[in-house]
Amino acid sequence: MAQRRVVDERAGRDGLRERKKARTRNGIRREALRLFREQGYQATTMEQIARAADVAPSTLFRYFPTKDDLARLSDYHALGPRVVELFEALPAGGDVLTDLRAVLRAAVAELPEDERRARAERDVLVATVPELWAANLGLVGEGARVLRDLIARRTGRSPRDAAVRSLAGAVVGVCVQALADCADRPDADPVEAVDEALGALRAGLEL
């Protein structure tokens, strides 16, 4: 009994330590993205990021050895696994784009407001800052592959099917364009912009 209590306490401490690390990591990235937006990627230094995040430079470099590491955002407010889970839980036979819109809205609605804002800023900046786009191009490509596989399973087609690949590519393309457009409209809601773009794509497919 005593041994189990010690194990549970150690697991609790380890869990708390990991949550604190995650908060620190996210806080650093949040301030870095703000500086990238306000003054540009090239003009932002690691020292400025450390000051903005209120951490010692040694702490910053421990989490992110280079600015390029800060620019890669695959683990920053990721939604992909939840989107896949929600999509695959839907009944078969539904319209793919209608279901995808519903799933994206549901996944974002689950986020606390501060995380929702952070995720929206992340997406807009990736779509509009060339250095962030280059750093995350692999992430965009992986998202397209995941979407392609979801569509293939939902429709009973091969992931190599031209129609499946074209639809996945169209979805990614209109989403990126919608997010890029938000950069010129400070009052725009990126979630609503993406939803509207997918609705327009759905309507376009019926022309």
Backbone bond lengths (Angstrom), bond angles and torsions (degrees), N, CA, C in turn:
res aa  C-N    CA-C-N  psi(-1)  N-CA   C-N-CA  omega(-1)  CA-C   N-CA-C  phi
1 M - - - 1.464 - - 1.527 110.90 -
2 A 1.348 114.94 -47.03 1.465 119.84 179.35 1.519 110.76 -63.85
3 Q 1.339 115.58 -38.59 1.468 119.28 -179.85 1.520 110.59 -64.98
4 R 1.332 116.53 -40.58 1.466 119.79 178.84 1.521 110.77 -63.99
5 R 1.346 116.88 -39.06 1.463 120.23 178.86 1.516 110.57 -62.93
6 V 1.331 117.06 -40.15 1.468 120.84 178.59 1.526 110.29 -63.60
7 V 1.338 116.30 -42.64 1.464 120.52 178.74 1.521 110.49 -62.72
8 D 1.345 116.91 -43.77 1.460 120.65 179.99 1.526 111.28 -63.87
9 E 1.324 117.07 -40.55 1.467 120.45 179.22 1.522 110.62 -65.42
10 R 1.329 116.03 -40.23 1.470 119.58 179.27 1.526 110.13 -65.49
11 A 1.338 116.32 -41.61 1.461 119.78 178.07 1.520 110.77 -63.50
12 G 1.339 116.20 -38.40 1.464 119.92 178.09 1.517 111.95 -63.90
13 R 1.351 115.76 -42.55 1.466 119.56 178.06 1.520 110.69 -64.50
14 D 1.329 116.28 -41.92 1.465 119.71 179.20 1.520 110.87 -63.29
15 G 1.343 116.25 -41.18 1.459 119.70 178.99 1.512 111.90 -64.58
16 L 1.340 116.74 -41.34 1.462 120.87 178.12 1.518 110.54 -64.13
17 R 1.328 116.22 -41.23 1.465 120.34 179.81 1.538 110.70 -62.44
18 E 1.322 116.69 -41.75 1.467 120.06 179.73 1.524 111.49 -67.41
19 R 1.333 116.91 -37.81 1.468 119.52 177.94 1.518 111.11 -65.91
20 K 1.332 116.76 -38.90 1.468 120.24 177.37 1.523 110.74 -64.99
21 K 1.318 116.76 -40.51 1.467 120.15 177.36 1.525 110.47 -62.71
22 A 1.330 116.28 -42.16 1.458 119.90 -179.73 1.524 110.76 -63.99
23 R 1.338 117.24 -40.48 1.466 120.05 178.44 1.520 111.00 -64.16
24 T 1.329 115.96 -41.96 1.469 119.41 178.47 1.517 110.72 -63.87
25 R 1.324 116.41 -45.40 1.463 121.24 -179.75 1.540 110.60 -60.62
26 N 1.321 116.38 -46.10 1.462 119.65 -179.74 1.522 111.85 -66.98
27 G 1.334 116.43 -37.23 1.462 119.55 178.22 1.519 111.83 -63.47
28 I 1.316 116.59 -41.21 1.469 120.64 177.46 1.522 110.19 -63.27
29 R 1.321 116.89 -46.03 1.460 119.75 -178.87 1.532 110.69 -64.85
30 R 1.315 117.15 -38.87 1.468 119.88 179.99 1.522 110.50 -59.69
31 E 1.322 117.45 -44.97 1.464 120.33 -179.65 1.524 111.07 -70.68
32 A 1.322 116.90 -35.97 1.462 119.45 177.73 1.520 110.46 -62.40
33 L 1.320 117.56 -44.85 1.463 120.67 179.79 1.519 111.27 -64.25
34 R 1.329 116.21 -37.54 1.467 118.65 177.67 1.528 110.40 -61.95
35 L 1.319 116.71 -43.82 1.467 119.97 179.52 1.525 111.22 -67.56
36 F 1.326 117.42 -39.25 1.463 120.00 176.90 1.525 110.10 -59.12
37 R 1.339 116.19 -40.21 1.458 120.11 -179.35 1.522 111.20 -69.22
38 E 1.324 116.98 -41.60 1.463 120.98 -172.86 1.526 113.18 -79.50
39 Q 1.332 117.85 -36.08 1.465 117.91 -173.32 1.532 113.82 -129.71
40 G 1.329 116.70 0.88 1.451 120.12 177.75 1.516 112.42 95.04
41 Y 1.313 115.05 152.47 1.466 120.48 -176.96 1.521 111.64 -66.15
42 Q 1.315 116.64 -49.01 1.464 120.01 -175.71 1.524 112.25 -65.09
43 A 1.326 117.19 -33.63 1.460 120.61 -177.06 1.525 113.00 -79.40
44 T 1.317 117.65 -11.71 1.464 121.16 -177.77 1.522 110.54 -90.03
45 T 1.311 116.14 129.13 1.464 121.03 -179.87 1.525 110.38 -103.58
46 M 1.314 114.78 160.06 1.462 119.63 177.04 1.532 110.77 -63.28
47 E 1.310 116.83 -34.45 1.465 120.14 178.61 1.533 110.51 -64.07
48 Q 1.329 117.54 -40.99 1.466 120.83 177.09 1.521 111.00 -63.09
49 I 1.312 116.39 -40.28 1.463 120.54 179.49 1.523 110.58 -64.38
50 A 1.319 117.51 -42.65 1.465 120.96 179.08 1.524 110.53 -61.11
51 R 1.329 116.72 -43.71 1.468 119.66 179.19 1.522 110.79 -63.98
52 A 1.323 116.46 -44.80 1.463 119.95 -178.05 1.523 111.62 -63.79
53 A 1.332 116.63 -36.52 1.462 121.05 -179.38 1.523 112.41 -85.01
54 D 1.332 116.80 -3.59 1.466 122.69 -179.94 1.526 111.89 57.83
55 V 1.328 115.05 46.80 1.463 120.27 175.02 1.524 108.10 -129.59
56 A 1.306 116.03 158.28 1.458 120.40 176.22 1.531 109.51 -69.67
57 P 1.332 117.46 147.48 1.464 119.30 176.29 1.524 112.61 -53.02
58 S 1.339 116.67 -37.06 1.468 118.93 179.47 1.527 111.37 -63.09
59 T 1.339 116.80 -35.61 1.473 120.53 177.18 1.522 110.08 -67.06
60 L 1.327 116.23 -44.59 1.463 120.07 179.02 1.526 110.66 -57.74
61 F 1.331 116.79 -48.48 1.463 119.98 -176.77 1.527 112.42 -70.13
62 R 1.334 116.53 -23.31 1.459 118.63 175.60 1.530 110.87 -68.96
63 Y 1.312 116.02 -38.82 1.466 120.29 179.15 1.528 111.83 -81.51
64 F 1.333 116.12 -39.26 1.466 121.31 -174.87 1.526 108.37 -136.87
65 P 1.315 118.04 95.24 1.467 120.97 -177.02 1.526 113.82 -59.53
66 T 1.332 118.05 -29.86 1.462 121.16 -178.92 1.532 109.82 -136.92
67 K 1.300 115.86 165.01 1.472 120.40 176.25 1.519 110.82 -66.10
68 D 1.327 116.08 -31.56 1.461 119.29 176.36 1.524 111.40 -61.53
69 D 1.337 117.06 -34.77 1.466 119.87 177.09 1.526 110.42 -65.14
70 L 1.306 116.79 -36.52 1.463 121.15 176.87 1.521 111.74 -65.73
71 A 1.321 115.92 -30.85 1.468 120.19 -175.69 1.517 112.80 -76.22
72 R 1.337 117.64 -20.27 1.473 120.43 -179.73 1.521 108.74 -85.45
73 L 1.329 116.40 118.18 1.466 121.15 -164.93 1.526 114.48 -115.10
74 S 1.316 117.62 22.74 1.466 119.63 -176.02 1.523 112.62 -61.80
75 D 1.330 118.13 -29.88 1.463 120.64 -178.23 1.532 112.51 -104.22
76 Y 1.326 116.78 16.75 1.469 120.08 -179.05 1.527 109.03 -105.27
77 H 1.343 116.03 104.82 1.465 122.71 -179.18 1.538 111.11 51.99
78 A 1.315 115.35 49.98 1.467 120.54 -179.30 1.531 110.66 -70.13
79 L 1.326 116.19 138.44 1.463 122.56 178.52 1.527 112.91 -114.29
80 G 1.324 116.54 -12.92 1.455 120.39 -172.39 1.521 115.07 -51.55
81 P 1.345 118.89 -53.50 1.470 119.04 -178.20 1.527 113.23 -58.80
82 R 1.340 117.25 -37.97 1.461 119.53 -179.81 1.519 111.03 -70.82
83 V 1.322 117.49 -38.07 1.460 120.88 177.99 1.528 109.95 -61.79
84 V 1.322 116.95 -43.95 1.464 120.99 178.69 1.531 109.96 -61.40
85 E 1.318 116.12 -45.49 1.465 120.62 -178.63 1.532 111.31 -60.51
86 L 1.315 116.59 -46.11 1.462 120.43 -179.00 1.525 111.34 -67.24
87 F 1.323 116.53 -41.13 1.460 120.44 -177.67 1.533 110.48 -64.11
88 E 1.324 115.85 -44.36 1.459 119.31 -176.90 1.527 112.09 -72.89
89 A 1.337 117.33 -16.78 1.463 120.35 178.12 1.527 112.05 -82.01
90 L 1.336 118.12 -12.81 1.463 120.98 -179.39 1.530 110.42 -73.77
91 P 1.319 116.52 150.56 1.469 119.42 177.23 1.527 110.49 -62.44
92 A 1.316 115.28 145.76 1.467 120.28 177.98 1.523 109.81 -69.24
93 G 1.323 114.90 156.20 1.458 120.03 174.66 1.507 115.17 98.80
94 G 1.320 117.49 -7.39 1.461 119.88 179.83 1.518 111.50 -78.65
95 D 1.324 115.42 165.08 1.461 120.56 176.04 1.524 109.32 -68.64
96 V 1.319 117.01 129.69 1.458 121.51 -173.16 1.524 111.94 -60.42
97 L 1.320 117.69 -49.17 1.465 119.60 -176.74 1.521 111.73 -69.43
98 T 1.310 117.70 -37.98 1.468 120.54 177.14 1.525 110.22 -62.12
99 D 1.334 115.91 -43.96 1.463 119.85 178.55 1.528 111.45 -65.61
100 L 1.319 116.69 -40.25 1.459 119.80 -179.56 1.525 110.85 -63.67
101 R 1.318 117.54 -41.98 1.466 120.63 177.36 1.524 110.81 -59.99
102 A 1.325 116.31 -44.12 1.463 120.24 -179.56 1.525 111.24 -63.77
103 V 1.322 115.98 -40.92 1.464 120.98 -178.76 1.527 110.83 -66.69
104 L 1.322 117.84 -44.12 1.465 120.49 179.23 1.527 110.97 -62.03
105 R 1.329 117.13 -42.76 1.467 119.94 177.92 1.524 110.81 -62.44
106 A 1.328 116.41 -42.34 1.467 120.28 -178.86 1.527 111.39 -65.91
107 A 1.330 117.25 -42.94 1.466 120.63 -178.64 1.522 111.16 -63.39
108 V 1.316 116.77 -42.46 1.465 120.22 179.81 1.525 110.38 -69.57
109 A 1.324 117.61 -37.24 1.464 121.19 -178.42 1.529 111.93 -63.52
110 E 1.321 116.97 -23.86 1.461 120.62 179.34 1.525 112.29 -74.51
111 L 1.320 117.69 -17.58 1.465 121.08 -175.76 1.528 110.82 -78.61
112 P 1.326 117.75 142.59 1.468 119.86 168.16 1.527 109.84 -59.70
113 E 1.312 117.05 155.97 1.459 120.71 -173.20 1.523 112.47 -57.92
114 D 1.345 118.06 -40.60 1.464 119.31 -179.30 1.524 111.55 -66.07
115 E 1.333 117.12 -36.78 1.458 119.84 177.78 1.528 111.20 -71.10
116 R 1.315 115.36 -34.45 1.468 119.35 177.48 1.527 110.39 -62.44
117 R 1.337 116.40 -44.51 1.468 120.02 178.57 1.516 111.07 -64.49
118 A 1.335 116.47 -42.08 1.463 120.46 -179.72 1.527 110.91 -63.51
119 R 1.321 116.65 -41.18 1.461 120.26 178.93 1.527 110.85 -65.25
120 A 1.334 116.74 -41.46 1.465 120.20 179.72 1.525 110.63 -63.03
121 E 1.335 116.63 -44.33 1.462 119.31 179.29 1.531 110.21 -63.30
122 R 1.308 116.82 -42.06 1.459 121.21 177.92 1.520 110.88 -55.11
123 D 1.321 116.80 -48.15 1.458 120.45 -175.74 1.525 112.13 -66.90
124 V 1.329 116.30 -41.81 1.464 119.90 -179.63 1.525 110.36 -65.22
125 L 1.320 117.19 -41.91 1.458 119.76 -178.13 1.525 111.66 -68.95
126 V 1.319 117.78 -38.06 1.470 119.42 177.01 1.525 110.30 -61.04
127 A 1.338 115.85 -36.83 1.469 120.00 -178.06 1.523 113.04 -76.91
128 T 1.344 117.90 -14.86 1.466 119.18 -171.42 1.527 115.01 -124.28
129 V 1.308 118.82 -19.01 1.470 121.15 179.77 1.527 108.20 -99.24
130 P 1.328 118.31 114.27 1.465 120.18 -173.37 1.524 114.13 -53.74
131 E 1.321 117.44 -40.38 1.460 119.63 -178.06 1.533 111.40 -67.40
132 L 1.323 116.38 -37.14 1.462 119.33 177.62 1.524 110.84 -71.18
133 W 1.333 116.07 -38.17 1.463 119.20 176.93 1.535 110.00 -60.41
134 A 1.323 117.20 -45.98 1.464 120.82 -179.45 1.528 111.12 -63.20
135 A 1.338 115.98 -41.03 1.467 119.75 -178.27 1.519 112.45 -68.03
136 N 1.331 116.79 -25.96 1.460 120.70 -174.61 1.525 113.64 -113.20
137 L 1.322 116.14 13.79 1.458 119.13 -179.40 1.528 111.14 -60.81
138 G 1.320 116.39 -37.19 1.459 119.43 176.57 1.515 112.03 -62.99
139 L 1.340 116.25 -36.83 1.460 121.00 177.97 1.526 110.65 -65.65
140 V 1.322 116.65 -40.98 1.467 120.62 177.46 1.527 109.95 -63.58
141 G 1.319 116.34 -43.58 1.454 120.16 178.53 1.520 112.40 -63.13
142 E 1.324 116.86 -39.35 1.461 120.13 178.07 1.522 110.72 -65.80
143 G 1.339 116.24 -38.70 1.466 119.68 176.55 1.516 111.47 -61.06
144 A 1.326 116.80 -39.95 1.462 120.64 178.40 1.524 110.69 -65.06
145 R 1.336 116.85 -39.19 1.467 120.02 179.18 1.531 111.37 -67.19
146 V 1.328 116.55 -41.43 1.464 119.82 177.65 1.522 110.11 -62.40
147 L 1.337 116.67 -44.19 1.460 120.71 178.84 1.522 110.99 -62.84
148 R 1.313 116.88 -41.91 1.460 121.04 178.00 1.526 111.09 -58.01
149 D 1.351 115.93 -44.39 1.462 119.70 -179.08 1.525 111.48 -67.58
150 L 1.333 116.99 -36.69 1.471 120.06 177.32 1.525 110.73 -63.52
151 I 1.329 115.29 -45.13 1.470 119.66 179.66 1.523 110.29 -63.30
152 A 1.323 116.27 -41.01 1.462 120.33 -179.75 1.527 110.95 -61.69
153 R 1.317 116.70 -46.02 1.463 119.11 -179.68 1.524 110.99 -66.18
154 R 1.325 117.05 -39.57 1.460 120.41 -178.83 1.524 111.81 -65.85
155 T 1.334 117.05 -36.61 1.460 120.69 -175.26 1.530 113.12 -96.82
156 G 1.331 117.70 -6.35 1.453 120.63 -178.79 1.516 113.39 73.65
157 R 1.336 116.61 20.87 1.463 120.43 179.62 1.531 109.98 -106.02
158 S 1.306 114.65 171.60 1.459 120.50 177.10 1.532 109.52 -78.70
159 P 1.341 117.26 144.96 1.469 119.53 174.03 1.528 112.65 -60.48
160 R 1.341 116.52 -19.21 1.459 120.70 179.32 1.529 112.13 -87.21
161 D 1.321 116.67 -6.09 1.465 121.00 179.67 1.527 109.43 -59.08
162 A 1.326 116.94 132.28 1.463 120.95 -176.36 1.532 111.72 -60.35
163 A 1.330 117.31 -37.79 1.459 120.22 -179.69 1.525 111.04 -66.58
164 V 1.327 116.59 -39.85 1.465 121.07 178.32 1.522 110.48 -64.45
165 R 1.313 116.80 -47.22 1.462 121.11 -179.02 1.526 111.06 -64.96
166 S 1.328 116.11 -38.48 1.466 119.68 -179.54 1.523 111.03 -67.15
167 L 1.340 117.05 -41.34 1.456 119.54 179.76 1.526 110.66 -65.79
168 A 1.337 117.03 -43.67 1.466 119.97 178.07 1.529 110.70 -60.84
169 G 1.328 116.80 -43.21 1.462 120.26 178.36 1.510 112.24 -64.37
170 A 1.337 116.77 -38.76 1.462 120.05 179.36 1.525 110.90 -65.21
171 V 1.326 116.49 -41.26 1.467 120.18 179.11 1.519 110.56 -61.47
172 V 1.327 116.79 -48.35 1.463 120.11 179.90 1.529 110.17 -61.39
173 G 1.320 116.53 -42.86 1.465 120.16 -178.32 1.515 113.09 -62.45
174 V 1.333 117.81 -46.69 1.471 119.14 -178.19 1.523 110.86 -69.71
175 C 1.338 116.93 -31.62 1.469 119.01 177.59 1.525 111.32 -67.28
176 V 1.326 116.44 -44.64 1.465 120.03 178.58 1.523 110.40 -61.83
177 Q 1.329 117.34 -43.10 1.463 120.28 179.48 1.520 111.41 -64.21
178 A 1.339 117.12 -40.68 1.462 120.40 178.65 1.523 110.94 -62.52
179 L 1.315 117.15 -40.98 1.465 120.62 178.77 1.517 111.36 -68.09
180 A 1.324 117.06 -40.14 1.461 120.29 177.87 1.521 110.78 -62.71
181 D 1.322 117.24 -39.06 1.464 120.79 178.99 1.528 111.71 -63.21
182 C 1.327 116.55 -29.45 1.467 120.18 -179.49 1.525 111.94 -64.80
183 A 1.317 117.44 -25.40 1.462 120.13 180.00 1.517 111.41 -62.63
184 D 1.329 117.71 -28.25 1.460 121.82 179.88 1.528 112.13 -92.43
185 R 1.347 116.80 -1.01 1.464 121.06 -179.39 1.523 107.94 -131.15
186 P 1.337 117.48 86.17 1.468 120.56 -174.60 1.521 113.95 -56.83
187 D 1.331 116.91 -25.71 1.458 119.56 -178.52 1.524 112.16 -87.86
188 A 1.326 118.16 -1.32 1.463 121.65 -176.95 1.526 110.56 -73.78
189 D 1.316 115.88 145.63 1.460 122.48 174.23 1.529 107.63 -97.82
190 P 1.336 118.30 112.63 1.470 119.97 -177.17 1.525 113.22 -56.78
191 V 1.309 117.25 -35.57 1.470 119.55 179.55 1.523 110.11 -64.38
192 E 1.332 116.27 -45.70 1.461 120.15 178.67 1.527 110.79 -66.11
193 A 1.335 116.28 -36.85 1.466 119.73 -179.95 1.526 111.09 -63.68
194 V 1.321 116.50 -42.74 1.470 120.30 178.95 1.524 110.13 -66.71
195 D 1.315 116.45 -42.50 1.462 119.82 179.70 1.525 110.97 -61.78
196 E 1.332 115.65 -43.14 1.467 120.06 178.31 1.525 111.14 -63.75
197 A 1.329 116.79 -39.87 1.462 120.40 180.00 1.526 111.43 -65.37
198 L 1.329 116.91 -39.88 1.459 119.79 178.21 1.523 111.05 -68.63
199 G 1.332 116.37 -33.82 1.459 119.10 175.03 1.515 111.39 -64.90
200 A 1.333 115.98 -40.35 1.461 119.92 178.05 1.530 110.89 -66.08
201 L 1.325 116.44 -38.00 1.459 119.56 176.80 1.527 110.24 -63.54
202 R 1.319 116.61 -42.64 1.461 120.13 178.58 1.524 110.88 -60.18
203 A 1.329 116.59 -43.39 1.453 120.14 179.04 1.523 111.20 -66.10
204 G 1.328 116.33 -37.73 1.454 120.92 -179.61 1.513 112.79 -63.53
205 L 1.329 115.80 -33.24 1.463 119.98 -178.96 1.524 111.50 -68.02
206 E 1.337 116.59 -18.39 1.462 120.35 -179.60 1.530 113.03 -93.67
207 L 1.336 117.41 -2.23 1.468 119.90 -178.73 1.528 111.24 -65.65
